[in-house]
Amino acid sequence: MWQNICALLIISTSVFAEYKYNTKWFNVPLDHFSYHRNETFNIKYLVNEEFWDQGGGPIFFYTGNEGQIEQFAKHTGFMWDIASEFKAKLVFAEHRYYGESMPFGNKSLDNEHIGFLSSAQALADYAELINFLQGDVTHSKYPVIAFGGSYGGMLAAYFRMKYPHVVTGAIAASAPIHMYPGMVPCEAYSRIVTSSYKITDPKCVENIRESWNLIKNVSSNPNNTLQKDWKLCDPVKNSSDTNTLLEFLQSVYETIAMVNYPFPSDFLMSLPGQPVRYVCQYLNTTLTGDKLLKAIGQVIQVYANYDGKSKCIDYRNSNYGNLDANGWDYQACTEMVMPMCTTGVDDMFPPSPWNFTDFSKTCHDKYGVYPRPNAAKIEYGGDKIQSASNIVFSNGLLDPWAGGGILNSISESVVAVVIVDGAHHLDLMASNPVDPPTVREARNIHKQNIRKWIRNFRDSKN
């Protein structure tokens, strides 16, 4: 049994604000699905037992996603807020190939080593870890509630589906499990992004629409001053630089919409509260020429340098903000194929159709792999999950990822919670005085379901 080779080491005790935890490591197989390889490596997990009833209190288990686990522990305050009420043990597990959970050290993301990065391998890691936390017994002693946001929310739901004997129930926040090919229109994401800005100020959307051709025209001048005016780290010298800059700008608008929280946050990067409204103050009247360029430059500064720590804006490098998420591109090139496109009609971006052939070629050139567009649908059910149970899918309508989320309940035990004025997994964040009433109600629904799942677990044991 893998239990015999577990290496469990307490490395340190860390604190984020009021959150305290021990950092531990757990030994897992490199490949759960092969009997020809016996290599192992350690994944990190964080533990807090301050409020835990060891006689039978639940384990609240965060299914780590694309980034270092400390960031998700810091920004999943809902779990911390309710730990004492439920007398729960908190566990935040890091996803393989992210943070410090690297199978091959610094070489893990090299093409010859990255092939063991997949959601199925990560879920198997989590199942092994929970088995260890339960004491490797035939009958689980503690009910386990999985929590996750975004890709982590997908994993929380998939964890319950694939390992129902391990996971009692799952809170899956902002989980776009319908964002796969053929399931939702590829322009859904960009439409919701645009809607977030349009609700704030229609002029904001009009100015952004007008800016794309202006930027192209200005950047085509070899003597353009965009580097100086926008405080860019590198000049915009050719059409390739221009395309990179436009892609960067689109990601700016998309990310601001995604994390449009009512309070200041540093989840992905430091941003003010209601960041869409904040940046639209620079775009709230009809602008042209240099005035429009200056306003766009102010938006960029809010996004990339709100805390004043950046000397210049590095538009050329893929930026995941505070998340070390470099492995995600590989997952998107293999199993997590999520088509994205823009029309220029129903959204505020230049038209950019989805082309699977081009996407596949890019993936093969970069990683030597070919995407499997139906892999995740076949593995996890796509929109055919009527046999699932004990899952709450929550989505905020301000969140672009809601376009691929579950917005209608599927059964009595697979429930949809819609948060009208919520951004990306806002309901998993710590309670805040400026939270909208809808997110407070969502958290109450989460707690009602958690109580029910724990009660049913204990009743089945008795």
C-alpha positions in Angstrom: 0.0 0.0 0.0 1.1 3.6 -0.7 0.5 4.2 3.0 3.7 2.5 3.7 5.8 5.0 1.8 4.2 8.2 3.0 6.6 10.8 4.0 4.9 13.3 6.3 7.1 16.2 7.4 6.1 19.4 9.2 8.2 22.1 7.6 7.0 25.3 9.2 4.1 27.2 10.7 2.9 30.1 8.6 0.5 33.0 9.0 -1.6 34.9 6.4 -3.3 37.7 8.3 -5.2 35.7 11.0 -4.8 32.4 9.2 -2.4 30.0 10.8 -1.5 26.6 9.4 1.2 23.9 9.4 2.9 23.1 6.2 3.2 19.4 5.5 4.2 17.0 2.7 2.7 13.8 1.4 4.3 11.2 -0.8 2.2 10.2 -3.9 2.9 8.0 -7.0 4.2 9.8 -10.0 1.6 7.8 -12.1 -1.5 6.5 -10.4 -2.6 4.7 -13.5 0.4 2.6 -14.4 1.8 -0.5 -12.8 5.1 -0.2 -14.6 6.5 2.8 -12.8 7.1 3.2 -9.0 8.5 6.7 -8.8 7.0 9.0 -6.1 7.2 12.6 -5.2 5.8 14.9 -2.5 2.9 17.3 -2.7 2.4 20.1 -0.2 -0.6 20.6 2.0 -1.5 23.1 4.7 -3.4 22.1 7.9 -5.2 23.9 10.6 -6.7 21.8 13.5 -7.5 24.7 15.9 -11.2 24.1 15.9 -11.3 20.4 15.0 -13.3 17.9 16.9 -11.1 14.8 16.5 -13.9 12.6 17.7 -15.8 13.1 14.5 -15.6 16.6 13.2 -15.5 17.1 9.4 -12.4 17.6 7.2 -12.8 20.7 5.0 -10.6 19.9 2.0 -9.6 22.5 -0.6 -8.8 21.0 -4.0 -5.8 23.1 -5.0 -5.8 24.5 -8.5 -3.4 26.2 -10.8 -1.0 28.0 -8.4 0.8 27.8 -5.1 -1.6 26.6 -2.4 -0.8 29.5 0.0 -2.6 31.9 -2.3 -5.8 29.8 -2.2 -5.6 29.3 1.6 -5.2 33.1 1.9 -8.2 33.9 -0.3 -10.7 31.1 0.7 -11.8 32.8 3.9 -15.2 31.2 3.9 -13.6 27.9 5.0 -11.8 29.7 7.8 -14.9 31.7 8.8 -17.0 28.5 9.3 -14.4 26.2 10.7 -15.3 26.9 14.4 -19.0 26.5 13.7 -18.5 23.0 12.2 -15.5 22.1 14.4 -13.7 21.3 11.2 -10.1 20.4 10.3 -8.9 22.6 7.4 -6.7 21.1 4.7 -5.5 22.9 1.6 -3.8 20.5 -0.9 -1.5 21.7 -3.6 -2.0 20.5 -7.2 0.9 18.6 -8.7 3.1 20.7 -11.0 2.2 23.9 -9.2 3.8 25.8 -6.3 6.4 23.6 -4.8 4.7 20.2 -5.6 7.1 19.5 -8.5 7.7 15.9 -9.4 11.0 16.7 -11.2 12.1 19.8 -9.4 13.0 22.7 -11.7 12.7 20.4 -14.8 9.1 19.5 -14.1 7.6 21.8 -16.8 10.1 20.6 -19.4 8.3 18.7 -22.3 9.9 15.4 -21.3 8.6 15.6 -17.7 5.3 17.5 -17.9 3.2 14.5 -19.1 2.1 13.5 -15.6 0.2 16.8 -15.2 -3.5 16.1 -15.4 -6.7 16.6 -13.4 -7.2 12.8 -13.0 -3.7 12.4 -11.5 -4.3 15.4 -9.2 -7.6 13.9 -8.0 -5.9 10.6 -7.3 -3.3 12.5 -5.3 -6.1 14.0 -3.2 -7.8 10.7 -2.7 -4.6 9.1 -1.4 -4.1 12.1 0.9 -7.6 11.8 2.4 -7.2 8.1 2.8 -4.1 8.9 4.9 -5.9 11.6 6.9 -8.7 9.1 7.6 -6.1 6.7 9.1 -6.2 4.2 6.1 -9.3 2.5 7.5 -12.0 0.6 5.7 -14.7 2.9 6.9 -14.1 6.6 6.9 -14.3 8.2 10.3 -14.6 11.8 9.3 -17.0 13.4 6.7 -15.0 15.2 4.0 -16.3 18.3 2.3 -14.4 19.5 -0.8 -14.2 23.2 -1.6 -12.8 24.8 -4.7 -13.0 27.9 -6.9 -12.6 28.2 -10.6 -10.5 25.2 -11.8 -10.4 24.2 -8.2 -14.2 24.3 -8.2 -14.2 21.9 -11.2 -11.9 19.6 -9.2 -14.1 19.7 -6.1 -17.1 18.7 -8.2 -15.2 16.0 -10.1 -13.7 14.8 -6.8 -17.2 14.1 -5.5 -18.2 12.5 -8.8 -15.2 10.2 -9.2 -14.6 9.4 -5.5 -18.0 9.5 -3.8 -16.8 7.1 -1.2 -14.0 9.5 -0.2 -15.8 12.9 -0.5 -19.1 13.5 1.3 -20.1 16.6 -0.6 -18.6 19.5 -2.6 -18.9 23.3 -2.8 -17.9 24.0 -6.4 -17.7 27.8 -6.9 -17.3 29.4 -10.3 -16.6 26.0 -11.9 -16.9 26.3 -15.7 -17.6 22.6 -16.3 -19.5 23.4 -19.5 -16.8 25.5 -21.1 -15.7 22.6 -23.4 -16.1 22.4 -27.2 -19.7 22.2 -28.4 -21.2 22.9 -25.0 -21.4 26.7 -24.9 -20.8 29.4 -27.6 -17.1 30.3 -27.7 -18.0 34.0 -27.4 -19.9 33.6 -24.1 -16.9 34.6 -22.0 -16.2 37.8 -23.9 -19.9 38.8 -24.0 -20.0 38.6 -20.2 -16.8 40.6 -19.8 -18.3 43.3 -22.1 -21.6 43.3 -20.1 -19.7 44.0 -16.9 -18.3 47.2 -18.4 -21.5 48.2 -20.1 -23.5 47.9 -16.9 -21.0 50.3 -15.3 -21.0 52.8 -18.2 -21.8 52.3 -21.9 -19.3 55.0 -22.8 -16.6 52.8 -21.3 -17.3 50.0 -23.8 -17.5 52.4 -26.7 -14.1 53.9 -25.9 -12.5 50.4 -25.6 -14.0 49.4 -28.9 -12.6 52.6 -30.5 -9.2 52.1 -29.0 -8.1 48.9 -30.9 -7.7 50.5 -34.3 -6.2 53.6 -32.8 -3.5 51.6 -31.0 -2.8 49.7 -34.2 -2.4 52.9 -36.2 -0.2 54.6 -33.6 2.0 51.6 -33.0 2.7 51.3 -36.8 4.6 54.6 -36.6 8.3 53.6 -35.8 8.6 56.8 -33.7 5.5 56.0 -31.5 5.8 57.0 -27.9 3.7 54.2 -26.4 6.6 52.9 -24.3 7.1 56.2 -22.7 3.4 57.2 -22.4 2.3 53.9 -21.0 5.5 53.1 -19.0 6.1 49.9 -20.9 9.3 47.9 -20.2 9.8 47.4 -24.0 9.1 49.5 -27.0 6.4 48.5 -29.6 8.5 48.2 -32.7 6.6 46.0 -35.2 3.4 44.2 -35.9 4.3 41.3 -33.6 4.8 43.6 -30.7 1.5 45.3 -31.5 -0.4 42.0 -31.5 1.2 41.1 -28.2 0.2 44.4 -26.7 -3.4 44.0 -27.9 -3.5 40.5 -26.4 -2.2 41.9 -23.2 -4.8 44.7 -23.2 -7.6 42.2 -23.8 -6.4 40.1 -20.8 -6.4 43.3 -18.7 -10.1 43.9 -19.4 -10.9 40.3 -18.9 -9.1 39.9 -15.6 -10.5 43.1 -14.1 -14.0 41.9 -14.9 -13.3 38.4 -13.4 -12.1 39.9 -10.1 -14.7 42.7 -9.9 -15.0 42.3 -6.1 -16.7 45.0 -4.0 -13.6 45.4 -1.8 -9.9 45.8 -2.6 -8.1 42.5 -3.3 -4.7 41.1 -4.1 -6.0 37.7 -5.2 -4.4 37.9 -8.7 -2.9 41.3 -8.4 -3.5 44.4 -6.2 -6.7 46.1 -7.4 -9.2 48.5 -5.9 -12.7 47.6 -4.9 -15.1 47.5 -7.9 -12.2 47.7 -10.3 -14.4 47.8 -13.4 -16.1 51.0 -12.1 -12.6 52.3 -11.0 -11.1 52.0 -14.5 -14.2 53.1 -16.3 -13.9 56.5 -14.6 -11.1 57.2 -17.1 -13.4 56.2 -20.0 -16.7 57.7 -19.1 -16.8 60.4 -21.8 -16.3 60.1 -25.6 -12.6 60.2 -26.2 -10.4 60.2 -29.3 -6.8 60.4 -30.3 -4.2 61.2 -27.6 -6.9 61.6 -24.9 -8.1 58.1 -25.5 -4.6 56.7 -25.5 -3.9 58.5 -22.2 -7.0 57.0 -20.6 -6.0 53.5 -21.8 -2.6 54.0 -20.2 -4.3 54.9 -16.9 -6.3 51.7 -17.1 -3.1 49.7 -17.6 -1.5 51.4 -14.6 -4.4 50.4 -12.4 -4.2 46.8 -13.5 -0.4 46.3 -13.4 0.8 48.8 -10.9 -2.0 49.8 -8.5 0.3 49.1 -5.6 3.0 51.3 -7.1 5.7 48.5 -7.0 6.3 48.1 -10.7 8.9 50.3 -12.5 7.4 49.4 -15.9 4.7 47.3 -17.5 6.0 44.0 -19.0 3.4 43.5 -21.7 5.4 40.8 -23.5 5.4 38.1 -20.8 2.4 36.0 -20.0 1.3 37.2 -16.6 -0.7 35.2 -14.1 -0.3 37.9 -11.4 0.2 36.4 -8.0 -0.4 32.9 -9.2 2.5 30.7 -10.3 0.3 29.0 -13.0 2.7 28.2 -15.7 1.5 24.6 -16.0 -2.0 25.7 -17.0 -1.1 26.2 -20.7 -0.2 22.5 -20.9 -3.4 21.5 -19.4 -5.3 23.7 -21.8 -3.4 22.1 -24.6 -4.3 18.6 -23.5 -7.6 17.9 -21.6 -8.9 21.4 -20.6 -9.7 22.6 -24.1 -11.9 25.7 -23.6 -12.7 27.5 -26.8 -12.6 31.3 -26.6 -13.5 33.7 -29.4 -14.6 37.3 -30.0 -17.0 38.7 -32.6 -16.5 42.4 -32.3 -20.3 42.7 -32.4 -21.6 41.3 -29.2 -18.4 42.2 -27.3 -15.9 45.1 -27.2 -12.9 43.2 -28.6 -11.5 42.8 -32.2 -13.0 39.8 -34.0 -11.0 36.6 -33.3 -12.7 33.3 -34.3 -11.9 30.0 -32.6 -9.8 27.8 -34.9 -9.1 24.3 -33.4 -6.6 23.5 -36.2 -4.5 26.6 -35.4 -4.9 26.0 -31.6 -3.8 22.4 -32.1 -0.7 23.4 -34.1 0.3 25.9 -31.5 0.0 23.3 -28.7 2.1 20.8 -30.7 4.8 23.3 -31.5 5.0 24.3 -27.9 4.6 20.9 -26.1 4.7 18.2 -28.7 1.1 17.3 -27.8 -2.2 17.3 -29.6 -5.3 18.5 -27.7 -8.2 16.1 -27.1 -11.3 18.3 -27.2 -13.6 15.7 -25.8 -11.2 14.3 -23.1 -12.7 16.1 -20.1 -16.3 15.6 -21.3 -15.7 11.8 -21.5 -13.7 11.7 -18.3 -16.2 13.7 -16.1 -19.5 13.7 -18.0 -19.8 17.1 -19.5 -23.5 18.1 -19.2 -24.6 14.6 -18.4 -24.1 14.5 -14.7 -27.6 13.6 -13.5 -26.1 10.6 -11.6 -24.0 13.0 -9.4 -25.0 14.0 -5.9 -24.1 16.3 -3.0 -22.7 19.1 -5.1 -23.4 22.9 -4.9 -22.5 24.8 -8.0 -22.3 28.5 -7.3 -21.8 31.2 -10.0 -21.7 35.0 -9.9 -23.3 36.7 -12.9 -20.5 39.3 -13.0 -18.0 36.5 -13.6 -17.2 35.7 -17.3 -16.6 32.1 -16.3 -20.3 31.8 -15.4 -20.9 31.3 -19.2 -19.7 27.8 -18.7 -21.1 27.2 -15.2 -24.2 25.3 -13.9 -26.9 27.9 -13.5 -29.9 25.6 -13.0 -30.2 22.9 -10.4 -29.9 19.4 -11.8 -31.5 17.5 -8.9 -32.3 17.8 -5.3 -28.7 17.1 -4.4 -26.9 18.9 -7.3 -27.9 22.4 -6.7 -27.2 25.7 -8.5 -26.7 28.9 -6.6 -26.7 32.1 -8.7 -25.2 35.2 -7.2 -26.6 38.1 -9.2 -23.9 40.6 -8.3 -21.0 38.3 -7.6 -17.6 38.0 -9.3 -15.2 35.0 -9.5 -15.9 32.7 -6.5 -16.6 35.7 -4.3 -18.7 33.4 -2.1 -15.5 31.5 -1.1 -13.8 34.6 0.1 -13.9 35.9 3.7 -17.0 37.7 4.9 -16.7 41.4 4.3 -19.0 44.3 5.4 -19.5 45.4 1.7 -20.5 42.0 0.5 -23.8 42.1 -1.5 -26.8 40.3 0.2 -26.8 37.7 -2.6 -23.4 36.4 -1.6 -24.3 36.3 2.0 -27.4 34.2 1.1 -25.2 31.9 -1.0 -22.9 31.2 1.9 -26.0 30.4 4.0 -27.1 27.9 1.4 -23.6 26.4 1.4 -23.8 25.9 5.2 -27.2 24.3 5.0 -26.0 21.8 2.5 -22.8 21.1 4.5 -24.9 20.4 7.6 -27.1 18.1 5.7 -24.2 16.1 4.2 -22.5 15.8 7.5 -25.8 14.7 9.2 -26.4 12.1 6.5 -22.8 10.8 6.8 -23.2 10.3 10.5 -26.6 8.7 10.1 -25.2 6.2 7.7 -22.5 5.3 10.1 -25.0 4.8 12.9 
